Amino acid sequence: MHFGAMNFPITPVLDEIETFARLGFDYLELAMDPPMAHHSILSSSRAAITRALRVNGLGLVCHLPTFLSTADLTESLRRASLTEMRRSLEVAVELGAKKVVLHPSMAGGMGALVLDTVKGYAFDFLSEMAAAAHCLDVTICLENMFPRNRLGVEPDDFEDIFKTFPSLKLTLDTGHANVDDRRGRRLKGLVNRLGRHIGHLHVSDNQGKRDDHLAVGQGTVNFVDLVMRLKGAGYDDTVTLEVFDENRQMLVASRERIKAMFADFN
């Protein structure tokens, strides 16, 4: 098992690398969002970033841009979003990433009223990204989202996606799965039905209302049950702590709690 942490994109990436190395993490999950981690900035700083990762003994997972409109009803916005995403994927590979996280397209605005149309655009986008990833020899791990996304939320959504795009993996996000589902049925269903597809984890807690990115134990996610199910599914790969507390020691505390849970089920 390898444990990582995600940079805050308003902070210089080199500073985040030093911080996470000092805190004892195995890798950086690089959120490729502006203002400090847009692909153009990362590309121009590639030598410095790869050197810092090597010197500090950190691996790399990249998180492709979050705030793009990849299934927008306006074609020009969809194409611009795809261009940004494709270039980000290329830069991730240039930096040495072999695994990248991707958010499913969102059905926003009027798109919520024509969901079949938006789903078609979303699948067109995934088709292009899957083809690009194959050419670049990198694995895309598609992240489950919270209900307002409308796409890529429930286990049924992902069974449809993985049937169409078998090269994709799942980034299981505990916080997203817990929103509007405080009994944990969605999270259990994602593991039970899609365990063989899980290629990456995002771990954070919340109270079931918002994606609060709380430390493990501060919300309602049943992590003991989750870890038991993940162990049963044979998961033993990357775990990113998405705990966005100003006190970075909460990242460390969350990592150690999750690590101990996995150890308890050996």
N, C-alpha and C positions, 0 to 999 in steps of 0.2 A: 504494500500500500504506500502511495506517495501523497503527501499533503502539501497543498499550495495555498496562496492567497492572491487576491486580485488588487491591482493598483487602483488608485483613485485618479481618474484622468485629468484632474486639474493640478495634479502634482507631477513634477518631472519624473520620468520613468527611471532614470538612474538613481534618484533618491529612494524610490520605492524598492528597487532591487537591493540596495544596501540595507534598508529597513527589514525586509523579509528574510534576507540572509542572516541578519543579526538575531532575528526571532526564531531561527532554526527551521525554516520551511524548506521543502525539497524543490519547489519550482515556483515561478511567477506565472499567474494567469494574467496575460496582458490584455486589458480592455482597450480596444483600438478605437477610442472615441476622442473627439476634440474636447478641450483645446490643446492638451499636451500629448495626446497619443493618436492623432490622426495619421493615416498611413504615410502621408507626405513627410511628416516630422520623423516618424519612425524610420523611414527609408533613408533620410538624410543623416540619421544618427545610428545607422545599422552597425557600423564597426564598433562604436562605443558601447552600444547595448549588448552585442554578442560578447565583447570582451568582458564587460561587467558581469554578465551571467556566468561566463567561464571562470573568472577569478573568484566569484562568490559561490561557485559550485551549485548554481541553480539551473534546473531544467526550465522548459518553456511550453506553456499551452497558450494559444491566442484565442481571444473572444472577439469575433468579428463585430462591426459596428452595430450598436443597439437601436439607434434612432433614425432608421431609414424606412422609406415607404415602398417596400418591394412588391406589394400587391395593390398599389394605389389605383384608383379608377382613372387617373390621368396617365396616359402612356408615357409622356415625357418624364414624369416623376418616377415611374417604374424603371425606365431605362437608365436614368441618372443614378438611381439607387443601386441597380445592378452593376453599373460601372464602378461605383464606389466600393461595392462589396467584392467584386472580382479583383480590384486592385489591392484591397486589404488582404484578401486571401493570398495573393502573390507575395506581398510584403511579409506576411506571416511565415511563408515558406522560406523566403530569403533570410529571415531571422533564425530559422532552424526549427520551427514548429512542425511536429508531425500530427498534431491533433488540434482542431479548432472548434470552438463553440459557435453555434449559429441560432439566432432566434427565428422561430417560424414567422411568416408574414402575419400582419395584423389586419383584421377587418375593422377599420376605423371610419368615422364619418358616415356618409351615405353607403359605404361598403357593407355596413351591417344589415342593410335592407336588400342587398343583392348578393347574398352570401355565396351562392353557387358561382357567380361570376368571379368574385374575389378568390374563391378556392381554386378556380382554374388558373388565375394569375399566379397564385402562390405555388401551384404545382409546376407551372412554367419556370418560375424562378428556381425552384429546387432542382429541376431538370438541368438547368444551365450550371448551377453551382456543383451538383454532383459530377457532371462531366468535367468541369474545371478541376475539381479535387482529384479525380482519377488521373488526369494528365499531370498534376503536380505531385502525385503520390502523398496525399495528406488525407486524414480522416475527418469528416464533418460529423460532429455530435450535436444533433438538433435538440434544443432545450424545450421542455414542457413549460407552458405559460399559464398565467392565471385567467379566470373566466372571461374577463372583459376583452381579452385578445380574440376570442371566439374561434380561433384556429390553433391547433397544436396544444390542446388543453387536456382532453380526456384520453384514456387508453384506446378507445375506438379510433380517435383521430390518428394516433401513431401507428396502429395496426394497418390502417389504410396507406399511410406514408411509407412504412417499411416494406409493404407488399410491392409498392411501385418503385421504391428506391432502396433496394436491399443493401447498398453500400453504406448507407447512413447508419449512425449509431444514435443513442439517446443520451443527452445530458439530463440526468434526473435532478431537478431542483426542488428541494424540500419545502422551501418557502413558497414558491409558486403553487405547488400542489396543495398546500394547506389553506390557501386563501379561499374563503367561502366553503370550506369543507372541514370544519373543526373536528369531526369524528374520524378524519383520516382515511376515508374510504378511497379517495382518489389516489393518494400516495400508495396505499396498499395495492390498489388495482394496477398502477403503473409498474410496480415491482413484480407482482405476481404474474401479470400477463406479458410483460415486456422485459423481464429480467435478462434474457439472453441478448437483448439489444443494447443494454446499458454499457456505455463506454466512458462515462465521466459522471462525477457527482458535484453538485453545488449544495453546500450545507449552510443553512441559516434557519433561524426560528422566527415565529411571529404569533400574533394572537388570533389569526384566522380571518382578519379583516383587511389588512394591507400587507404588502411585501416590505416589512419593516427591517429586515436584515439584522435581527437581534442575535445575541450570543446564544449558543446552545443551552437550553434549559430556561430561557427567559420567556418562552411562549408555550404553545400548545402542541407542537410537533412531538409525536411519540417516537423518539430516536431509538429507544431500546428495541421496540418492535421493528422499526425500519432496519436497523443493523442486523437483527435476527433474519429478516427476510432477504437482505442483501447477501448475507453469508450463505443462506440456503441456495441462493442463485449463483453462488460461486464468484461474487464480485471481489476483485483484488487489484484495483487500479488507482486512478487519480481521484483525489478528493480536494476540491477547492472550498476553503472557508470563506463564505461571502458575509462576513460579520463586519458591518460598516459602522463601528463604534469609534469615536475619537480616541479612546483608550485602546491602543493596539494590543495590549495584553489580553483583551477579551478574545482576540483571534487565537492567541496561544492557549488560553483556557478552553476554548471551544474545541480546538484541535486535540488537546489532551483528553477531553471527555470522549470524543468520538473514537480516538485511538484506543482508549481503555475499553470501550464497548466492544469493538471488534476483537480485542484480545480476550475478553470474557467469553466469547462464543467459539474460541478455538477448541 
